[in-house]
């Protein structure tokens, strides 16, 4: 059966081929839970995770600091505390095509584990006033984005160090998720949200960092994203 003939079948007709819990074999295609057949060579969508309570609330601050360098509020300003990292990747659709014009936002805790948000009442953790806490990038024709930031501290109530992502692109479903770091595997394994992921989802959301031998150089990591 060719893909063209499959496309001509209604969902009802497709369900009729299911008998006794078995489906008609269609090479290169898989029957999804929604009763629709999908090509096997499509990339899996990046798993979504909760936005959490600390999405940036101060519109003025977002307008002032809507850039990709969270480690420094502006040129010449003092750098934030913590291990600096350069985190980037490619935003693609399920066919693997890079997506231009995707808006990528990140937000996170500073090195002490505190968010710059009125709902974070952890007074024991001091805010780092040199850290930007939020950043925004727009992908180019190659689908790439990049940020300079720091490894976040442990937030009260979470065991895994994580960075929040929200990706918007016209014609695509918004993705809200979080990325983690393989260097903190023991902490990740204790994190309530990370533990809900299966092995493949953990692989998709876990960044491996390349560490520089020079202390002044940032570590680098890749976090690729697939939108549905």
C-alpha positions in Angstrom: 0.0 0.0 0.0 1.5 3.3 -1.1 1.5 6.5 1.0 -0.9 8.0 -1.7 -3.4 5.3 -1.1 -3.1 5.7 2.6 -3.9 9.4 2.4 -7.1 8.6 0.6 -8.4 6.4 3.5 -10.6 8.1 6.0 -9.9 7.7 9.7 -12.9 5.4 9.9 -11.7 3.2 7.1 -8.2 3.0 8.7 -9.7 1.9 12.0 -11.6 -0.8 10.1 -8.3 -2.5 9.2 -7.7 -3.1 12.9 -9.0 -6.6 13.9 -8.4 -8.4 17.1 -5.9 -5.7 18.2 -3.8 -6.2 15.1 -3.1 -3.7 12.3 -2.5 -4.2 8.6 1.3 -4.0 8.1 2.3 -0.8 6.3 6.1 -0.7 5.7 7.7 2.5 6.9 4.5 3.7 8.7 3.4 3.4 12.3 -0.2 3.6 13.7 -0.3 6.3 16.4 -2.6 6.3 19.4 -4.9 8.8 17.7 -5.6 6.2 14.9 -3.6 8.0 12.3 -0.7 6.6 10.3 2.6 8.5 10.4 5.9 8.0 8.5 8.6 6.3 10.7 11.3 8.7 9.5 9.7 11.8 11.2 11.8 13.2 14.1 10.2 12.8 17.5 8.9 16.1 18.9 10.9 17.5 21.8 9.1 16.6 25.1 7.1 19.4 26.7 7.4 20.3 30.4 5.7 22.7 32.7 6.3 26.4 32.3 6.6 26.7 36.1 5.6 29.7 38.2 8.5 32.0 37.3 8.1 33.0 33.7 9.4 36.6 33.6 6.8 39.1 34.7 8.5 42.5 34.3 7.8 43.7 30.7 10.1 46.7 31.1 13.0 44.4 32.1 12.2 42.1 29.1 12.3 45.1 26.8 15.6 46.4 28.2 17.4 43.0 28.3 15.9 41.1 25.4 19.3 39.8 24.2 21.1 36.5 24.2 23.8 37.2 26.9 22.4 36.5 30.4 25.8 36.5 32.0 26.1 40.2 31.7 23.4 42.8 31.8 25.2 45.1 29.4 28.7 45.6 27.9 31.1 46.8 30.6 28.9 45.6 33.4 30.1 43.2 36.0 29.7 39.5 35.1 27.3 37.2 37.0 28.6 34.6 39.4 28.7 31.0 38.4 30.1 28.8 35.7 29.5 30.4 32.3 28.2 28.3 29.4 27.4 28.8 25.8 24.2 27.0 25.0 22.8 26.7 21.5 21.2 24.4 18.9 18.9 24.1 15.9 15.1 24.4 15.8 13.6 22.0 13.3 10.3 20.6 12.2 9.6 16.8 12.2 11.0 16.4 8.7 14.3 17.8 9.9 14.0 21.1 8.1 15.6 24.0 10.0 13.0 26.7 11.0 13.8 30.3 10.4 12.2 33.0 12.5 11.5 30.8 15.6 11.4 32.9 18.8 13.4 31.1 21.6 13.1 32.4 25.1 15.0 31.0 28.1 14.7 31.9 31.8 16.4 30.4 34.9 17.7 30.8 38.4 21.0 32.5 39.1 23.9 30.7 40.7 22.3 30.8 44.2 19.2 29.0 42.9 16.8 32.0 43.0 14.6 33.5 40.3 14.1 37.2 39.8 10.4 36.9 40.4 7.9 38.1 43.0 6.7 34.5 43.7 10.1 33.2 44.6 10.2 33.9 48.3 13.4 32.1 49.2 15.0 34.9 51.1 18.0 32.7 52.1 19.1 32.7 48.4 20.4 36.2 47.4 19.6 37.6 43.9 22.6 38.1 41.7 22.0 41.6 40.4 24.5 41.1 37.6 22.6 38.2 36.1 19.9 38.8 33.4 17.6 35.9 34.3 15.9 35.9 30.9 17.0 36.0 27.2 15.5 36.0 23.8 16.8 34.8 20.4 15.4 34.5 16.9 16.6 31.7 14.7 18.2 32.4 11.3 17.8 30.6 8.0 19.8 27.7 9.4 17.5 27.4 12.4 20.2 28.1 14.9 20.0 30.0 18.2 22.6 30.6 20.9 22.8 32.0 24.4 25.5 32.8 26.9 24.4 32.1 30.4 25.5 30.2 33.5 24.8 26.8 35.1 21.8 27.6 37.3 21.9 26.9 41.0 19.5 24.4 42.7 16.1 26.0 43.1 14.3 25.2 46.4 11.9 22.3 45.7 13.8 21.0 42.6 16.8 18.7 42.6 17.8 19.0 38.9 19.6 22.1 37.6 17.4 23.2 34.7 16.8 26.0 32.2 13.3 26.8 31.0 12.6 27.1 27.2 9.7 28.5 25.3 9.8 28.3 21.5 7.2 30.0 19.2 7.1 29.8 15.5 4.3 30.8 13.2 2.4 27.7 12.0 3.8 25.5 14.6 2.7 24.4 18.0 4.3 26.3 20.9 6.8 24.2 22.8 7.5 24.9 26.5 10.1 22.6 28.0 13.2 22.4 30.2 16.8 21.3 29.6 19.1 19.5 32.1 22.8 18.7 32.3 24.4 15.3 32.2 27.1 16.4 34.7 24.5 16.4 37.4 23.0 13.0 36.7 22.6 12.1 40.4 20.7 15.3 41.1 18.6 14.8 37.9 17.6 11.3 39.0 16.1 12.8 42.2 14.2 15.6 40.4 10.4 15.1 40.3 9.9 16.3 36.7 13.0 14.5 35.3 11.9 11.2 36.8 8.6 11.4 34.9 10.5 11.2 31.6 11.3 7.9 29.9 14.8 7.1 28.7 14.4 8.6 25.3 12.8 11.8 26.6 15.7 12.2 29.1 18.2 11.9 26.2 16.3 14.6 24.3 16.3 17.0 27.3 19.8 16.4 28.7 22.7 18.5 27.5 26.2 17.2 27.5 28.7 20.0 28.2 32.1 20.3 26.7 34.4 21.8 29.3 37.2 24.1 28.5 40.6 23.6 30.1 40.8 27.4 30.7 38.8 28.5 33.7 37.9 31.8 32.0 36.4 30.1 29.0 32.7 29.1 29.0 31.6 25.5 28.7 29.6 24.7 25.6 26.6 22.5 25.0 24.0 21.8 22.3 20.2 21.6 22.8 18.4 20.9 19.5 14.6 21.3 19.4 12.0 19.6 17.2 8.6 21.4 16.9 5.4 19.6 16.2 
